[in-house]
């Protein structure tokens, strides 16, 4: 088998190549724009720079992993779908791509779990949160997450299971790889889904209980002050509620978009899954990494306001450049 055949996936109908190639281009562009908006918001907004805002490092971590998929991994898949050959130089390059993909997605999953845990302790164990959680703690956790994420693919490398997947048209785990080869990744995914679900559920129950106590014990008092009088300490504020809603939606999107592909990869040695269906699962995976900014903007007023300010600023700069160029064009014509 020559090098071209090695990185050529199973035959896809022309409509599938055109459809999924177009979808991946649109999704990647949308994701890059969104990631740029989130990073700009995190660096410009005063709230995100305060010492009390411990989750800024986690959100930056999510954006960094998203950018890897939006800028490199899925564009490479798009090129492979359009040209019919995955764009890697050799087997080492392919294995390295697979290693990065598995590491980054593990980091994404663990970061989502960490930020859910951070908010869980903030809401359910406020005294513990005040004593032990800080921005330095968040940075240390992020470093630990990157270390753990880089270790997840090592068993697959040791078993020579990373390489080109001709059904999915990407470098990840080989078609012949058993489910045990990607067991650490599957365990990470399962742990993240279950842990994030538990933390989200506990936060929701505390939030509902606080709302009921406010209604029962406070007459004519609303907002954080009412919750403080009802619970003995300030449990939730508006920004907490907005972030919690965002995390819940992101968690549901994770389950909806990532689970099908993960399950398919786990049972593929027993069930023959069409390559077209694999391509659909991969598009869902790319969609999951490109909608975070939309969720934050829809459910979080601060992000929405920052987005608007950033876009207005960009438009003002573009208009200014247009005004500067106009006189030059006029002089040239005369």
N, C-alpha and C positions, 0 to 999 in steps of 0.2 A: 504494500500500500504506500503510495507516494505522499508527499507532504500536503498537497492540495486535497487529496481525499481524506486525510486525517482530520482536517478541520472543516469539512463540509458536512452539514447536518442532513438529516433525512429530508426527502423531497417534500416541499410544501406547495400547495396550490398557489398560483400567481395572485389570486385575490387575497390570500392569507398573508403573503409577503408584503403586498401593497398596503393592506389594512393595518397590520401590526407595525410595519415600518413607520407609517404615518402617525399612528397612535403614540409610538415611542418618541418620535420627534416632538410632537405637541406636549407630551407629558414631561419630557426632559426640559424643554424651554420653560414650561410653567413652573417646574420645580426649581430651576436655577433662579428665575425671577423671585420666587417666593423665599428661597434661602437667602438671597441678597437682601430682601426686605427685612427678614427676621434678624440677620446679623447686624444690619444698620440700626434697627430698633434697639437691639441689646447694647450697642455701643453709644447710642445717642440719648436714650431715655434715662433720666436721673434715677428713677426707681430701680432699674436693673443694675445701677452702679452702687447702690447702697449696700452696706454690710449686712442689713437684715434680709436682703433678697438672696437667699442661698441657692435658689434653683437656676440662676443665670448660667452657671457653668454646665449644668445638665442640658439646658436648652441649646447652648453652643455646641455641645457634644453631639446632640441629635442632628443639628444642621450640618456639621462636618461630615458625619457618616452619610447623610442624605446627599450632600454634594458629590461625594465619591461616586455614588450610583448614578446621579443625574449627569455628571460631566464625563465620566469614563465608562462605567460598566454597561449601562443600558445603551449609550451611543455606540459602543462596540458591537452590541447585539444587533442594533439597527443596521450597521454596516454589513454585518454577517447576513442578515435577512435580505438586504438589497443586492449584495454582490454574490451571495451564495457560498461564501467562505468566511469563517470567523477570523478577524484581523489580528492574528498573533504570529510572532516570528518563528517560534519553535515550541517544543514540549515544555521547556523550562518556563518560558513566558506564559504559557497556558496555565501551568500549575501555580505560578505566582499570582496570576489573575484570580484563579479559584481561591487561593489562600486569602487574598485581600477581600474578596467578596464574602467569604464565610466569616472572616474576622470582623469586618465592618458591620455585617448584619447582627452578629453576636453582640457587638458593642452597642448597636442601636437598641437591641432588645434589653440588654442589661441596664442601659441608661434610662429607658422608659420605666423599668422596674424601680430604679433608684429614685427617680423623680416622684413616682407614685408613693414610694416609701417615705420620702421626704415630706410630702404633703400629708400623708397619713399620720406621721408623728406630730407634725405641726397642728393638725386638727384634733387628733384624739389624745395626744400626750403633750400638751403645750409646755408643761414644766420641764420635761425631759428635753424638748426641742430647744428651749431657751438656754439650757446649760451645755448641751453637747453639740449642737448644730451651728455651723457658721460657714462663711464662704471658703475658708481654708479647708474645712472638713469636706465640702463639696468637691473642691479641686483634688483633694487626696483620693476621694472615692472615684472620681473620673480617671485618675491615673491607674487605680486598681482595676477599673473596668477595662481600660485599654490593655493592661497586662493580661487579664483573664481572657479578653476577646482574642488576643494574639495566640493564646495557648489552645483555644478550642479546635482549630483545624489540624493541630499536630498529629493526633491519632490517625486522621485520614491520610496525611502525608506519609506517616510511617507504614501504612498499609498499601501505599501506592494507589490510593483511590481517587485522588484529585486529577482532573484532566478534562478533556472535551466530552460534553454530553451531546450526542448527535440528535437526540430527541428534542432537547430544550434549546439547541443551537447556541450554547454558551459553555464557557469553561467553569465547571463547578465540580461535581463528582461524576466519575465515569459511569457509562451505562451499565457496566459490569460490576460496579461497586455494590456491595451489600448494604443493607440499612445500618448495620453495626458500624460501618465506616464513618457515617455522619451522625452517630449516636450522640456525641457531645453537643453537636449543634441542635439536634432534636430535643435533647434534654434542656438545653438553654432556652429554646423556644417554648417548650411546655412549661418550664419553671416561670418564665416571664409572663406568659398568659395567665397562669394560675395565680401568681403572686400579685400582678397588677389588678386582676379581677377581685382578689380578696381585699386589697387596700382600697380600691374604688368602692366596693360594697360597704366596707366599714366606714369610710368617709361619708357615704351617702346616708347611712343609718344615723350617724352622729349629727349630720346636717339636718335631717328630718326631725330628730329628737329635739335639737336646739330650736327649730322653728316652732314645734309644738309647745315647748316651754315658754317661748317668747309670747305666744298667743295666750297661754293660760295665766302667766304671771305679770305681764306688762300691759297696763292700760294706758293707751295714748302714747306709748314709747315705741319707737321703731329703730331699726338699724343696729349697728354694733353695740350701742349702749343698751338696747333691750336685751341682746344676747348676753351681755356682761352681767346684767342684773338677774337674769334667769339662770345662768350657769355658774356664776361665781367668778368667771374670768372671760376675757374676750376670746371666743372660740373661732369665729369666722368673720372676715370682712369681705367687701365686695370683690376685691382682687382675688382673694382665695376662692370664692365661689366661681368666678369666671375661669380661673385656671383649672379648677376641679372639673368643671363641665368640659373644658377643652381636652383634658386628659382622658375623661370618660369616652368622648367621641373618638379620640385617637386610638384608644384601646379597642373600641368596637371595630374601627377600621382595620386595625391590626388583625383581629380575629377573622374578619370578613375577607380581607384581601390576601393575607399570608397563609392562613390555614390550608386552603385548597392545594397550593403548590407544595407545602410541607408534607401534607398527607400523601399526595401523589408521589413525591420522592421517596417516602417511606415504604410504599407498597408496590413500587414499580417492578420489583423483581417477581412479584406474584400476579400483577395485573398489567396487561398491555394497554398503555395509555397513548392515544394518538398524538403525533407531534403538534398538530394544530391546537389541541387542547393544552398541551404544555406551553405553547406560545401565548395562549390566553392567560394562563396562570402567571407567566412571567410579566405580562402587561399589568395584571392586577398588582403584582409585587412592585413594579415601577410606580404605579398609581399611589400606592401606600406611602412611598417616600417623597411624593410631590404635593400632597394635599395638606400637610401640617400647617403651612402658612395660612391657608384658607380657613382652616378650623380655628386657629388663633384669632384671625381677623373677624370671623363671624361671631365668636362667643366671648371675645375679650375686648372691651372698649379701649383699653390702653393701646393694644396692638393696632386696632382699627384706626385710632387717631394718629398713631405714628406712621402707618402706611400712607394715610392721606397726606400728612405733612411731607413725607419723603417724595411721593409722586408729584405733589405741587411744586416742590423745590426742583425736581428734575425737569418738569415742564417749563419752569421759569428760566432755568439755565439754557434749555433748548431754544426758547424764544429769544433770549439774549444773544445767543450765538447766531440765530437767524437774522436778528437786527444788525449785528456787526457785519455779517457777510453781504447784506443787501447793498450798502453803499459801494462796496468793491465791485459788485456785479454791474451796478449802474455806471460807474466810471469806465469799466471795460467796454460797455456797449457804446458809450459816447466816443 
